[in-house]
Amino acid sequence: MKIRQLKVEDCQRILPIMNDWWGGREMTHLLPRFLFDNFYDTSFVIEKDDNIIGFLIGFLSQSNKEEAYIHLVGVNPKNRREGVGSTLYNQFFTTVKKSKVKRVRCITSPVNKNSIDYHTNIGFSIVEGDKLVDEIPVHTNYDGKGNERVLFVKSI
């Protein structure tokens, strides 16, 4: 496994594999090209045998200099439980700490139980929401009408 910074050309390598990694869910709309063009300093890819097996798209907050945001993380299902996600998150934490970041935020869908479990297991706290879904606090209409999200924060 080799970790490196994201490159603009990775967009054309990641988009075709995303939906498969999410079990057929349509996910490519979450990775518009501008993320690859503008946030590669704080975004990473892990390759194995020249194939991308994981990626993290994150950035520094422009509004709150003490915060960073992880937009999306993907790990090939065949490579889960190999430390790919941990390596990506730790690289992001190390990188944003250099900019004096104290907190990292991210979100997930309440249907993504694996993501909720993963984030709480690595030290993220769930931000209190305005509703419970399966006993998980969510924020209603967070990404538009009917789009509930679980919000996380972690001090680093």
C-alpha positions as CSV (number, residue, x, y, z in Angstrom):
1,M,0.0,0.0,0.0
2,K,1.2,3.5,-0.9
3,I,-0.5,6.7,0.3
4,R,-0.1,9.9,-1.7
5,Q,-1.8,13.2,-2.3
6,L,-4.8,13.3,-4.5
7,K,-4.1,14.4,-8.1
8,V,-6.6,16.1,-10.5
9,E,-6.4,13.1,-12.9
10,D,-7.6,10.8,-10.1
11,C,-11.1,12.1,-10.7
12,Q,-11.3,9.9,-13.9
13,R,-10.1,6.9,-11.9
14,I,-12.3,7.3,-8.9
15,L,-15.7,8.2,-10.4
16,P,-16.1,4.9,-12.4
17,I,-15.6,2.8,-9.3
18,M,-17.5,4.7,-6.7
19,N,-21.0,3.3,-7.1
20,D,-19.7,-0.2,-6.9
21,W,-17.9,0.6,-3.6
22,W,-21.2,1.9,-2.2
23,G,-23.1,-1.3,-3.1
24,G,-24.7,0.2,-6.2
25,R,-25.9,3.5,-4.5
26,E,-25.5,6.5,-6.9
27,M,-22.6,8.4,-5.3
28,T,-20.7,10.1,-8.1
29,H,-22.6,13.4,-7.7
30,L,-20.8,13.8,-4.4
31,L,-17.4,14.2,-6.2
32,P,-17.6,17.1,-8.6
33,R,-14.4,18.0,-10.4
34,F,-13.8,21.2,-8.4
35,L,-12.9,19.1,-5.3
36,F,-10.0,17.5,-7.3
37,D,-8.9,20.9,-8.7
38,N,-8.9,22.8,-5.4
39,F,-8.4,20.5,-2.4
40,Y,-5.6,18.0,-3.3
41,D,-3.3,19.4,-0.6
42,T,-5.6,17.9,2.0
43,S,-6.9,14.9,0.1
44,F,-5.3,11.5,-0.3
45,V,-5.3,8.3,-2.2
46,I,-4.0,4.8,-1.3
47,E,-2.9,2.6,-4.1
48,K,-2.0,-1.1,-4.2
49,D,-0.6,-2.6,-7.3
50,D,-1.3,0.7,-9.1
51,N,-5.0,0.4,-8.3
52,I,-6.8,3.0,-6.1
53,I,-8.1,1.1,-3.1
54,G,-9.0,4.1,-1.0
55,F,-9.4,7.9,-1.0
56,L,-10.2,10.8,1.3
57,I,-11.4,14.2,0.1
58,G,-11.0,16.8,2.8
59,F,-10.3,20.5,3.3
60,L,-9.6,23.3,5.7
61,S,-12.6,25.4,6.7
62,Q,-12.5,28.8,5.1
63,S,-14.9,30.2,7.8
64,N,-13.5,28.6,10.9
65,K,-9.7,28.4,10.9
66,E,-9.6,25.9,13.7
67,E,-11.7,23.3,11.8
68,A,-11.3,21.0,8.8
69,Y,-13.9,19.0,7.0
70,I,-13.8,15.5,5.6
71,H,-16.2,15.4,2.6
72,L,-15.9,11.8,1.5
73,V,-13.9,8.7,2.2
74,G,-14.1,5.6,0.1
75,V,-12.4,2.2,0.6
76,N,-12.7,-0.7,-1.9
77,P,-14.8,-3.3,-0.1
78,K,-12.2,-5.9,-0.9
79,N,-9.6,-4.0,1.1
80,R,-11.7,-3.1,4.2
81,R,-10.2,-4.1,7.5
82,E,-6.7,-3.7,6.1
83,G,-6.1,-0.3,7.7
84,V,-6.8,1.7,4.6
85,G,-9.4,4.0,6.3
86,S,-7.3,4.5,9.4
87,T,-4.3,5.4,7.2
88,L,-6.3,8.0,5.3
89,Y,-7.8,9.6,8.4
90,N,-4.5,9.7,10.2
91,Q,-2.8,11.3,7.2
92,F,-5.5,13.9,7.1
93,F,-5.3,14.6,10.8
94,T,-1.5,15.0,10.6
95,T,-1.8,17.3,7.6
96,V,-4.5,19.6,9.0
97,K,-2.8,19.9,12.4
98,K,0.0,21.7,10.7
99,S,-2.5,24.5,10.0
100,K,-3.5,24.7,13.7
101,V,-6.8,22.8,13.1
102,K,-8.3,21.7,16.4
103,R,-11.5,20.0,15.2
104,V,-12.5,17.8,12.3
105,R,-16.1,17.5,11.1
106,C,-17.9,15.1,8.8
107,I,-21.3,13.8,8.0
108,T,-23.0,10.6,6.9
109,S,-26.4,9.4,6.1
110,P,-28.4,7.7,8.9
111,V,-28.8,4.6,6.7
112,N,-25.0,4.1,6.6
113,K,-24.6,2.2,9.9
114,N,-21.1,1.1,9.0
115,S,-20.0,4.7,8.7
116,I,-21.6,5.7,12.0
117,D,-19.9,2.8,13.8
118,Y,-16.6,3.5,12.2
119,H,-16.6,7.2,13.0
120,T,-17.6,6.7,16.7
121,N,-15.0,3.9,17.0
122,I,-12.2,6.2,15.9
123,G,-13.2,9.0,18.3
124,F,-15.7,11.1,16.5
125,S,-18.7,12.3,18.6
126,I,-22.2,12.6,17.1
127,V,-23.4,16.1,17.2
128,E,-26.9,16.3,18.9
129,G,-29.6,16.6,16.3
130,D,-33.2,17.6,16.2
131,K,-34.6,14.1,15.7
132,L,-33.7,10.4,16.4
133,V,-33.6,7.8,13.7
134,D,-33.0,4.3,15.0
135,E,-31.8,6.0,18.3
136,I,-29.2,8.0,16.3
137,P,-29.3,11.8,16.5
138,V,-29.9,13.3,13.0
139,H,-30.3,16.8,11.6
140,T,-33.4,16.9,9.4
141,N,-33.3,18.6,6.0
142,Y,-29.6,19.1,6.4
143,D,-28.9,18.5,2.7
144,G,-32.3,19.7,1.5
145,K,-35.8,18.7,2.2
146,G,-36.0,15.1,3.4
147,N,-32.2,14.6,3.6
148,E,-31.3,13.8,7.1
149,R,-27.6,13.6,8.1
150,V,-25.6,12.4,11.1
151,L,-23.0,15.1,12.0
152,F,-19.7,14.2,13.6
153,V,-16.9,16.2,15.3
154,K,-13.6,15.1,16.6
155,S,-11.0,17.1,18.5
156,I,-7.5,16.6,17.3
